[in-house]
């Protein structure tokens, strides 16, 4: 049985130190995908890191 009692939580980005909200919806999405860890980077740092990885693949 699924636990749909998610609540927004505030996390701190390990790259820039900014606080960001890990929303209930994001938590549910992570659970549906089978991810067990919380994100460690804010959305801006995740985008920057993904962009950097994509640029290095050429």
Secondary structure, DSSP 4 states (H G I P E B T S, - for coil): --------EEEE-TTT--EEEE-HHHHHHHHHHT--SPP-S-HHHHHHHHHHHHHHT-
